[in-house]
C-alpha cells in the first residue's frame, strides 16, 4: 500500500477528496505553532477549502513544533509531504474523507531555532497562529500575570540565549522584523481561552518587555492580537483510525485526523498585513468575539467537564456513552439552562436553546469515540477558565451554583485516582502531584482540594460554595456519581 505523498496522490484508490490545486504553486503566508489534531481539522481545513476554490494560494501554512513530543509530528509530516487525511464522522455512520494539502512544511524548533525565527522574519509571513493549549500561555491562573519564573522563560530572557519557548521564538522574529523595517505579523490565537487574543497580547508583550522594554512597547503598539472562538470536537487519533484510513482510502497515513461534522470559527477582523478571505470558507468575521466565546466556553467546554469526571467515575469510557445516558443528558441541560445561560449576554445570530440541544447531539455521536480521559486531562488549566467564571458570576448575582459546585467536587473525587469500580485512574495534569495529594486527604479534610488558591482563588471563603461543594463531595463518597446526579436533577 502506497504512503501518502505528493507523487502517490494520483494513485489513491479510495473515496477521498484530494486537493484540487497544484501544491507546487502554494507559497507560505502563515506560521503555526501547535500542529495537533484540532489545528489540522480546523484552521488548516479552512485554508484547504479556500485553496480548492482557487483562493488563498499565498497563505499556505508552515507548521512549527516546540515541545519534545513534536519530534514525531516532524517525522510524519516530512515523510508525507505534510499531507494527511481528515475523516468527518457523522452521527448516522456516514464518513467523508479528504486529503488536506494546506500545510507545506514543518519545522521542529529544538533542531533549528534559527530557521524558525528567520521563517517568521520573512516578509512573506503575515500571520503567526497558535494552538498551544491553555497551559501554553504561561500565566498565573488567579492573578493572570505572566510567569517570569518559568525555567524556560528564565533561560530565554538571558542575553544572547537561543530561544526554547514560543515566546522567545516569536519575540526574536518580531525584533528582527523591527530591525529590518518590516511591519509586524499578526499573532492569532486559536486556543480555548476567554479573550485569547487579549491574553496572548499581555503574555507576549510582558515577555518582550522583560527582554527589551523598548521592544515590549513596540509590540504592544504595533502587533495585532485578534480574539477568536474556535469549535470542532477532534478526538485523539487512535490505531483504529489509522487502520480505517488505510482500508478506506488505500493509502498509508501515519497520523490521520478524525472529527465531527460541526465546525465554527468566529474571528475578530483585526490584522496588520491582510488575511485570507476566510469569510468565503465559512468563518464569521466580527467586531466583538466575546459573546460567542463565552457561549462556547461556558456551555460546551464546561459541559464537557460536567460529563467527564462523573462519567469516568461511573464506569463510562467514551463521551457518547455518558451523553446518551438520560440522567447525564438531563444534568448537563440543567447546568446549561440554570447556571451557565444566566451568565451569558445575547449572542448575535445564535439561538441558544437550539445550540444547547445541538451540544447534547454532538456529545452523543458514537462514531467520534471521544474519550472521557481526554476531556479529564489538564483540568487545572481548564476548570479555572471554563467553569469557575460561571460559579463566580452566579455568586455575585445570587444565582444557582449547585451543579457547578458538584462538577468541581466530581473533579476532586476523580483526582483521588480510583474510580467506583476500584480501577486506578491515570490523572493527567501539570499539577498532578499536589492535586492528588490534596484529594487523598479530603475524606478527613473535606476542603483540602479547594484550598489551593492558585486554582480556586477565594472560593473556599464563600460559605454558599463551600456548602454546595461539600454536599456533593459527601454524596459522591457515600453513594457514587449516579446518586449525586440524581439528587441534583431532582432539584427545581
Helices and strands as residue ranges (DSSP letters): G 6-11, E 16-17, G 23-25, E 28-33, H 37-41, H 43-52, E 60-65, G 68-70, H 71-79, E 84-89, E 95-100, E 103-108, H 113-121, E 127-130, G 134-137, H 151-156, H 166-180, E 186-189, H 196-211, H 213-222, E 228-231, H 239-249, E 257-259, E 264-268, G 278-281, E 284-286, H 290-295, I 296-301, H 302-313, H 319-323, H 326-335, I 336-340, G 341-343, H 352-363, H 372-376, H 379-386, H 388-397, H 402-414, H 432-441, G 449-451, H 453-456, G 459-461, H 463-479, H 481-489
